[in-house]
Amino acid sequence: VQLVESGGGSVQAGGSLKLSCVGPRYIFSNCGRAWFRQAPGKEREWVSGISSDGTTRYADSVKGRFTISQDNAKNTLYLQMNSLKTEDTAVYYCGACGGGYWGQGTQVTVSS
């Protein structure tokens, strides 16, 4: 079982990207889902999460700039990233069920 991310790319600072994560229906129906990121030389960090009841949370570093959402009909999790900064550069991963499921990651590069 694997989650599949897409939507990464290279943008200039101030730009936007929207990440997608597709997975099996039973994961999106029953588990909390989240986005993480890992920059070169750094630990993987939690970015944003959405619980099974739809409650959303954000890391302070992205609050007000990123929006997590989901489309249950498409079994898809999204992360809309606006006002991107160079420090947002990282590989972004989606995870579900408390780390039981992970995607392969998608690279986001923000240049100045």
Secondary structure in CASP SS format (residue, H / E / C, confidence):
PFRMAT SS
TARGET T0000
AUTHOR 0000-0000-0000
METHOD secondary structure of the structure
MODEL  1
V C 1.00
Q C 1.00
L E 1.00
V E 1.00
E E 1.00
S E 1.00
G C 1.00
G C 1.00
G E 1.00
S E 1.00
V E 1.00
Q E 1.00
A C 1.00
G C 1.00
G C 1.00
S C 1.00
L E 1.00
K E 1.00
L E 1.00
S E 1.00
C E 1.00
V E 1.00
G C 1.00
P C 1.00
R H 1.00
Y H 1.00
I H 1.00
F H 1.00
S H 1.00
N H 1.00
C C 1.00
G C 1.00
R E 1.00
A E 1.00
W E 1.00
F E 1.00
R E 1.00
Q E 1.00
A C 1.00
P C 1.00
G C 1.00
K C 1.00
E C 1.00
R C 1.00
E E 1.00
W E 1.00
V E 1.00
S E 1.00
G E 1.00
I E 1.00
S C 1.00
S C 1.00
D C 1.00
G C 1.00
T C 1.00
T E 1.00
R E 1.00
Y E 1.00
A C 1.00
D C 1.00
S C 1.00
V C 1.00
K C 1.00
G C 1.00
R C 1.00
F E 1.00
T E 1.00
I E 1.00
S E 1.00
Q E 1.00
D E 1.00
N H 1.00
A H 1.00
K H 1.00
N C 1.00
T E 1.00
L E 1.00
Y E 1.00
L E 1.00
Q E 1.00
M E 1.00
N C 1.00
S C 1.00
L C 1.00
K C 1.00
T H 1.00
E H 1.00
D H 1.00
T C 1.00
A E 1.00
V E 1.00
Y E 1.00
Y E 1.00
C E 1.00
G E 1.00
A E 1.00
C C 1.00
G C 1.00
G C 1.00
G C 1.00
Y E 1.00
W E 1.00
G E 1.00
Q C 1.00
G C 1.00
T E 1.00
Q E 1.00
V E 1.00
T E 1.00
V E 1.00
S E 1.00
S C 1.00
END
